[in-house]
Amino acid sequence: MSNTEQKQNNAVATKTTENIPIESLLNSSLVKNLASSLKLNDVQLAKANKAVLDMMNDENLKGTTQISKVRFAYNVATLNYKNPNAVAGIKYETAIQAQLQYQALIEDMIACGGLKDNKVIHCFLYKGVDYKPTMVGDYIILTLPDHIEVQDMFTKPEVVGFYCEVDTKDYGKITSVMSIDQFKAWASRYSKAYKADKFSPYKTNFNDMGLKTVIKIVGRAVLKLYPFDRLAQSINLDFAVFDDEGVSYNDNPQPEEEKPIEKGEVRNEIKMPDVVGEAKE
C-alpha cells in the first residue's frame, strides 16, 4: 500500500470514529483491542474510560480527536499512578501530547528501591544565594539553605537555576544542576514545542519545566543503576504524541548519543552554572 493510500485510509478511519458517540467508541472492537494489547485490568479500564469522558468536556482539548484521547488515557492508565494528575494531556494540533509532571518522576524514583532515604531533593536556585558547590566525583553537590531570605516582601526572588539530588544505596549521590541559560539551550536543542510559537508548558510553566528537566536527568541515571519498569515507561511516555495512527515521539526531548552508564560509574555531563561559582577550584 502506498503512503497516499495509507493516509486516505487513516483519514476515513478518523472520520468514522469521530462520527461515533464516545460511549459507543469505548465499546467498539477497535478500543477493546487497544485495551487488550495494553493488558489493562478492569480497574485500569474503568479509570481510563472515566478519564476519556472527562477529556471530552475539557475546553483546552477542543479540536483533538476522540481516538487520540482514548489512546492517551489508556496508555496513562497502565502506569497506576497514585496521583490522578501525574500525566497531563496537552493539545498538540488534533492529537494529545503526554506531559509528565515532575512529581510522577519523583514517585517512580522512590518506588525503584535504590534511594537511601527514599527522598528526592529538588529545588529552584535563586539569585544572590551562596550554595557552596563542591565536586564529588563527577557530580556537583550544592549546600541548600534552610530558607531563602526575601529582601522585599512584594518581590519574588529571581530563579537562576534548577537542582536535583538523590543519595543512592550503592553508588553515592547523583545530582543535576542547570542554570536558566543552560536550560534554554537544552530545550532549544531537544524540544520542538519550545521553539514553536504556540501554547506549550515551556511558555506557561517555564520554571517547572526546568525543574522537571534536572529531575528527569537524575531519573535516567537512577534507571540505569536500578532498572525499574515504570520509571522507564514514564520517561518514554513524557512528550509522546497520541493521534489516530498511534504514538509518535517527534517532540520527545531525548538526549542524543547518550552513552550508557555502567553500574558503579557515575557522572554529570552538565557544566557548572556560573551562578553557583567554580566548584572545581
Secondary structure as a PSIPRED ss2 file (coil, helix, strand):
# PSIPRED VFORMAT (PSIPRED V4.0)

   1 M C   1.000  0.000  0.000
   2 S C   1.000  0.000  0.000
   3 N H   0.000  1.000  0.000
   4 T H   0.000  1.000  0.000
   5 E H   0.000  1.000  0.000
   6 Q H   0.000  1.000  0.000
   7 K H   0.000  1.000  0.000
   8 Q H   0.000  1.000  0.000
   9 N H   0.000  1.000  0.000
  10 N H   0.000  1.000  0.000
  11 A H   0.000  1.000  0.000
  12 V H   0.000  1.000  0.000
  13 A H   0.000  1.000  0.000
  14 T H   0.000  1.000  0.000
  15 K H   0.000  1.000  0.000
  16 T H   0.000  1.000  0.000
  17 T H   0.000  1.000  0.000
  18 E H   0.000  1.000  0.000
  19 N C   1.000  0.000  0.000
  20 I C   1.000  0.000  0.000
  21 P C   1.000  0.000  0.000
  22 I H   0.000  1.000  0.000
  23 E H   0.000  1.000  0.000
  24 S H   0.000  1.000  0.000
  25 L H   0.000  1.000  0.000
  26 L H   0.000  1.000  0.000
  27 N C   1.000  0.000  0.000
  28 S C   1.000  0.000  0.000
  29 S H   0.000  1.000  0.000
  30 L H   0.000  1.000  0.000
  31 V H   0.000  1.000  0.000
  32 K H   0.000  1.000  0.000
  33 N H   0.000  1.000  0.000
  34 L H   0.000  1.000  0.000
  35 A H   0.000  1.000  0.000
  36 S H   0.000  1.000  0.000
  37 S H   0.000  1.000  0.000
  38 L C   1.000  0.000  0.000
  39 K C   1.000  0.000  0.000
  40 L C   1.000  0.000  0.000
  41 N C   1.000  0.000  0.000
  42 D H   0.000  1.000  0.000
  43 V H   0.000  1.000  0.000
  44 Q H   0.000  1.000  0.000
  45 L H   0.000  1.000  0.000
  46 A H   0.000  1.000  0.000
  47 K H   0.000  1.000  0.000
  48 A H   0.000  1.000  0.000
  49 N H   0.000  1.000  0.000
  50 K H   0.000  1.000  0.000
  51 A H   0.000  1.000  0.000
  52 V H   0.000  1.000  0.000
  53 L H   0.000  1.000  0.000
  54 D H   0.000  1.000  0.000
  55 M H   0.000  1.000  0.000
  56 M H   0.000  1.000  0.000
  57 N C   1.000  0.000  0.000
  58 D C   1.000  0.000  0.000
  59 E H   0.000  1.000  0.000
  60 N H   0.000  1.000  0.000
  61 L H   0.000  1.000  0.000
  62 K C   1.000  0.000  0.000
  63 G C   1.000  0.000  0.000
  64 T C   1.000  0.000  0.000
  65 T C   1.000  0.000  0.000
  66 Q H   0.000  1.000  0.000
  67 I H   0.000  1.000  0.000
  68 S H   0.000  1.000  0.000
  69 K H   0.000  1.000  0.000
  70 V H   0.000  1.000  0.000
  71 R H   0.000  1.000  0.000
  72 F H   0.000  1.000  0.000
  73 A H   0.000  1.000  0.000
  74 Y H   0.000  1.000  0.000
  75 N H   0.000  1.000  0.000
  76 V H   0.000  1.000  0.000
  77 A H   0.000  1.000  0.000
  78 T C   1.000  0.000  0.000
  79 L C   1.000  0.000  0.000
  80 N C   1.000  0.000  0.000
  81 Y C   1.000  0.000  0.000
  82 K C   1.000  0.000  0.000
  83 N C   1.000  0.000  0.000
  84 P C   1.000  0.000  0.000
  85 N C   1.000  0.000  0.000
  86 A C   1.000  0.000  0.000
  87 V E   0.000  0.000  1.000
  88 A E   0.000  0.000  1.000
  89 G E   0.000  0.000  1.000
  90 I E   0.000  0.000  1.000
  91 K E   0.000  0.000  1.000
  92 Y E   0.000  0.000  1.000
  93 E C   1.000  0.000  0.000
  94 T C   1.000  0.000  0.000
  95 A E   0.000  0.000  1.000
  96 I E   0.000  0.000  1.000
  97 Q E   0.000  0.000  1.000
  98 A E   0.000  0.000  1.000
  99 Q E   0.000  0.000  1.000
 100 L E   0.000  0.000  1.000
 101 Q C   1.000  0.000  0.000
 102 Y H   0.000  1.000  0.000
 103 Q H   0.000  1.000  0.000
 104 A H   0.000  1.000  0.000
 105 L H   0.000  1.000  0.000
 106 I H   0.000  1.000  0.000
 107 E H   0.000  1.000  0.000
 108 D H   0.000  1.000  0.000
 109 M H   0.000  1.000  0.000
 110 I H   0.000  1.000  0.000
 111 A H   0.000  1.000  0.000
 112 C C   1.000  0.000  0.000
 113 G C   1.000  0.000  0.000
 114 G C   1.000  0.000  0.000
 115 L E   0.000  0.000  1.000
 116 K C   1.000  0.000  0.000
 117 D C   1.000  0.000  0.000
 118 N C   1.000  0.000  0.000
 119 K C   1.000  0.000  0.000
 120 V C   1.000  0.000  0.000
 121 I E   0.000  0.000  1.000
 122 H E   0.000  0.000  1.000
 123 C E   0.000  0.000  1.000
 124 F E   0.000  0.000  1.000
 125 L E   0.000  0.000  1.000
 126 Y E   0.000  0.000  1.000
 127 K C   1.000  0.000  0.000
 128 G C   1.000  0.000  0.000
 129 V C   1.000  0.000  0.000
 130 D C   1.000  0.000  0.000
 131 Y C   1.000  0.000  0.000
 132 K C   1.000  0.000  0.000
 133 P C   1.000  0.000  0.000
 134 T E   0.000  0.000  1.000
 135 M E   0.000  0.000  1.000
 136 V E   0.000  0.000  1.000
 137 G C   1.000  0.000  0.000
 138 D C   1.000  0.000  0.000
 139 Y E   0.000  0.000  1.000
 140 I E   0.000  0.000  1.000
 141 I E   0.000  0.000  1.000
 142 L C   1.000  0.000  0.000
 143 T C   1.000  0.000  0.000
 144 L C   1.000  0.000  0.000
 145 P C   1.000  0.000  0.000
 146 D C   1.000  0.000  0.000
 147 H C   1.000  0.000  0.000
 148 I C   1.000  0.000  0.000
 149 E C   1.000  0.000  0.000
 150 V C   1.000  0.000  0.000
 151 Q C   1.000  0.000  0.000
 152 D C   1.000  0.000  0.000
 153 M C   1.000  0.000  0.000
 154 F C   1.000  0.000  0.000
 155 T C   1.000  0.000  0.000
 156 K C   1.000  0.000  0.000
 157 P C   1.000  0.000  0.000
 158 E C   1.000  0.000  0.000
 159 V E   0.000  0.000  1.000
 160 V E   0.000  0.000  1.000
 161 G E   0.000  0.000  1.000
 162 F E   0.000  0.000  1.000
 163 Y E   0.000  0.000  1.000
 164 C E   0.000  0.000  1.000
 165 E E   0.000  0.000  1.000
 166 V E   0.000  0.000  1.000
 167 D E   0.000  0.000  1.000
 168 T E   0.000  0.000  1.000
 169 K C   1.000  0.000  0.000
 170 D C   1.000  0.000  0.000
 171 Y C   1.000  0.000  0.000
 172 G E   0.000  0.000  1.000
 173 K E   0.000  0.000  1.000
 174 I E   0.000  0.000  1.000
 175 T E   0.000  0.000  1.000
 176 S E   0.000  0.000  1.000
 177 V E   0.000  0.000  1.000
 178 M E   0.000  0.000  1.000
 179 S E   0.000  0.000  1.000
 180 I H   0.000  1.000  0.000
 181 D H   0.000  1.000  0.000
 182 Q H   0.000  1.000  0.000
 183 F H   0.000  1.000  0.000
 184 K H   0.000  1.000  0.000
 185 A H   0.000  1.000  0.000
 186 W H   0.000  1.000  0.000
 187 A H   0.000  1.000  0.000
 188 S H   0.000  1.000  0.000
 189 R H   0.000  1.000  0.000
 190 Y H   0.000  1.000  0.000
 191 S C   1.000  0.000  0.000
 192 K H   0.000  1.000  0.000
 193 A H   0.000  1.000  0.000
 194 Y H   0.000  1.000  0.000
 195 K H   0.000  1.000  0.000
 196 A C   1.000  0.000  0.000
 197 D C   1.000  0.000  0.000
 198 K C   1.000  0.000  0.000
 199 F C   1.000  0.000  0.000
 200 S C   1.000  0.000  0.000
 201 P H   0.000  1.000  0.000
 202 Y H   0.000  1.000  0.000
 203 K H   0.000  1.000  0.000
 204 T H   0.000  1.000  0.000
 205 N C   1.000  0.000  0.000
 206 F H   0.000  1.000  0.000
 207 N H   0.000  1.000  0.000
 208 D H   0.000  1.000  0.000
 209 M H   0.000  1.000  0.000
 210 G H   0.000  1.000  0.000
 211 L H   0.000  1.000  0.000
 212 K H   0.000  1.000  0.000
 213 T H   0.000  1.000  0.000
 214 V H   0.000  1.000  0.000
 215 I H   0.000  1.000  0.000
 216 K H   0.000  1.000  0.000
 217 I H   0.000  1.000  0.000
 218 V H   0.000  1.000  0.000
 219 G H   0.000  1.000  0.000
 220 R H   0.000  1.000  0.000
 221 A H   0.000  1.000  0.000
 222 V H   0.000  1.000  0.000
 223 L H   0.000  1.000  0.000
 224 K H   0.000  1.000  0.000
 225 L H   0.000  1.000  0.000
 226 Y C   1.000  0.000  0.000
 227 P C   1.000  0.000  0.000
 228 F C   1.000  0.000  0.000
 229 D H   0.000  1.000  0.000
 230 R H   0.000  1.000  0.000
 231 L H   0.000  1.000  0.000
 232 A H   0.000  1.000  0.000
 233 Q H   0.000  1.000  0.000
 234 S H   0.000  1.000  0.000
 235 I H   0.000  1.000  0.000
 236 N H   0.000  1.000  0.000
 237 L H   0.000  1.000  0.000
 238 D C   1.000  0.000  0.000
 239 F C   1.000  0.000  0.000
 240 A C   1.000  0.000  0.000
 241 V E   0.000  0.000  1.000
 242 F E   0.000  0.000  1.000
 243 D C   1.000  0.000  0.000
 244 D C   1.000  0.000  0.000
 245 E C   1.000  0.000  0.000
 246 G C   1.000  0.000  0.000
 247 V E   0.000  0.000  1.000
 248 S E   0.000  0.000  1.000
 249 Y C   1.000  0.000  0.000
 250 N C   1.000  0.000  0.000
 251 D C   1.000  0.000  0.000
 252 N C   1.000  0.000  0.000
 253 P C   1.000  0.000  0.000
 254 Q C   1.000  0.000  0.000
 255 P C   1.000  0.000  0.000
 256 E C   1.000  0.000  0.000
 257 E C   1.000  0.000  0.000
 258 E C   1.000  0.000  0.000
 259 K C   1.000  0.000  0.000
 260 P C   1.000  0.000  0.000
 261 I C   1.000  0.000  0.000
 262 E C   1.000  0.000  0.000
 263 K C   1.000  0.000  0.000
 264 G C   1.000  0.000  0.000
 265 E C   1.000  0.000  0.000
 266 V C   1.000  0.000  0.000
 267 R C   1.000  0.000  0.000
 268 N C   1.000  0.000  0.000
 269 E C   1.000  0.000  0.000
 270 I C   1.000  0.000  0.000
 271 K C   1.000  0.000  0.000
 272 M C   1.000  0.000  0.000
 273 P C   1.000  0.000  0.000
 274 D H   0.000  1.000  0.000
 275 V H   0.000  1.000  0.000
 276 V H   0.000  1.000  0.000
 277 G C   1.000  0.000  0.000
 278 E C   1.000  0.000  0.000
 279 A C   1.000  0.000  0.000
 280 K C   1.000  0.000  0.000
 281 E C   1.000  0.000  0.000
